[in-house]
Amino acid sequence: MPEEKEFSTSRSKAVSIVEHSLFKNIITALIVANAITLGLDTYDSLPDELHTAIKFFDMFVIGVFVIELMLKIYAWRLEFFRSGWNIFDFVIVAVSLVPGSQAFQVLRSLRVLRVLRLLHVVPMMKRIVEALFSALPGMGAILAVLGLLVYAGAVMATTLYGGSENEEVAMLFGDLPSSAFTLFQVMTMDGWRNEVVQKVMDDGHPFAWIFFLAFIFLASFAVLNLFIALIVDALQAEQEAQNEEAMEQIEEEIEDVEEKMIRKGDEILAVIAELKAEIAELKAEHKK
């Protein structure tokens, strides 16, 4: 029994440490500092002493992150692995522990992913990421609509411009995959005027600009606005959910305060009743 009590006490201490604001701020500062040093380490022109110092600091940061994870696992046990963010942290730190041999060089380059831990350490970033994840089903539907637009546009473009004897136009719209890729370039508005539309117009299609402008309007502006609207709606829903949680916490705290006040009131009334009883007894003895 004493050992179990000591174990529960040590676990509660571990929870208080990992949940403390100072501990979280230290971890956040180390993540930012480590991201900066990893970027500096890519400059070969820096002195060798600085590269060595960066490597020692990197080892120190990894050690701190390992201790942090051990504290969290000790504090929360299996509950730790029920959070996707905790698993994310665990994988990133595990990748950082991979030996730096040539065979694992690709994995070692993933060390910079530690900076992504800011996505859930910083509350505002965490809120945005969770809103994006909640918007994924709606994004899938919008992507399906976009795919239909690109497919329909690719079929039309191949039919209209695919039979050209101009090699450049034939490369752009000679078959369905080429047309779909070209329209994707048009949708991103990357060199669409000179590299695509102008070549088609010079090939004997002076009104081709109407087709491409209509496609840009539908695929780029309309669908992009749908994405923005969906993300804004998800952020608003996330904010409302957090507001409801905050209101529930406030209501619970108010109820606790009311219960404490009622208990205090009952205690005061009990004390007053005892005093009245004692006074009555004293009066009775005095009369005797």
Buried (B, 14 or more C-beta within 10 A) or exposed (E): EEEEEEEEEEBEEBBEBBEEEEBBEEBBEBBEEBBEBBEEBEEEEEEEEEBEBBEEBBEEBBEBBBEBBEBBBBBBEEEBEEBEBBEBBBEBBEBBEBEEEEEEEEBBEBBBBBBBBBBBBBEEBBBBBBBBEBBEEBBEEBEEBBEEBBBEBBBBBBEBBBEBEBEEBBEBBBEBEBBBBBBBBBBEEEEBEEBBBEBBBEBEBEEBBEBBEEBBEBBBEEBEEBBEEBBEBBBEEBEEBEEEEEEEEEEEEEEEEEEEEEEEEEEEEEEEEEEEEEEEEEEEEEEE
